[in-house]
Amino acid sequence: MNLVLIELKTRASFLHKKLKLADPACLILVEKLSRKRQWTIPTLWQHKHCLNLIAARYGFQDWQHAHQVFSGASKLGDDFGDFWHQDMGFTNHWFSDYQEAQDYLAEHPRCFLLPYRRQYFVTESEYLEALHLPANHAAWNRYQHNLCLSYGSEFWLSIALHRLRQLN
């Protein structure tokens, strides 16, 4: 198991403990996430519930979806969740077709291509910097500034872990 999945499981364990103690902030979060996903709130919290809640908090449908993406089992065209996207007022270029996104990136080599659900967006380094992601990491060049090309690699996982730690 990789460090991203371990981190998510750890966060689910912490959430489970806080829910057992009826932590008010956690109860508000759980109510919000459950309403958004149309999940019923259980009378007795189990670890599996908390795994689903943590996955939903970070942009995935449920734990199975997050596990598939972070374990490297997804492929282009699959739903990658909205983990890499945050609405911050940046003008990004959106594509439903991966080839079109790659073509745009080829014309704008200083930009970066990231997945969003079953789509793709190309953004500038300022977006990555606003997410506190290292836009100047040498591996970006190795993968032609295309996070999809690096999917499943050590670089992809390290960037994902970095993003996750920024989200708290």
PyMOL commands that set and color helices and strands:
alter all, ss='L'
color gray80, all
select helices_A, chain A and resi 3-20+24-37+47-57+63-70+98-107+125-130+138-142+154-167
alter helices_A, ss='H'
color red, helices_A
select strands_A, chain A and resi 93-95+112-116+119-123
alter strands_A, ss='S'
color yellow, strands_A
deselect
rebuild
show_as cartoon
